[in-house]
Amino acid sequence: MGDFENREREEVFSKKVRAGKRTYFFDVKATRSNDYYVTITESKKRLEDGVFIKHKIFLYKEDFEKFAEGLMGTIDYIKEHQEVVEKRYEYSDAPETAKAADEDFSFEI
């Protein structure tokens, strides 16, 4: 039964987004009844010991619209009240360093 449960929890789709010192994972998984849901994971390396700390939320399809409305409303509020400059990151072959496309410095991720 263990193999069956693991197979059911396999990722159906995964998208990795690197953003400076953080990496976000957007994963589609399936329930036992084959309903899809999303997990959103933030992963960040702790500077003191190099351990990756992860925070995860589960988003179920019946909540997609409300979640998207809340997220976009919150982002719109910030954009209306403060300047938001999004950074685009370019990654070299060395996975431990990242460089912001519009800046001249590298930093640990």
Helices and strands as residue ranges (DSSP letters): H 2-8, E 11-19, E 22-30, E 36-45, E 52-60, G 61-63, H 64-81, E 89-91, E 97-100, E 106-108
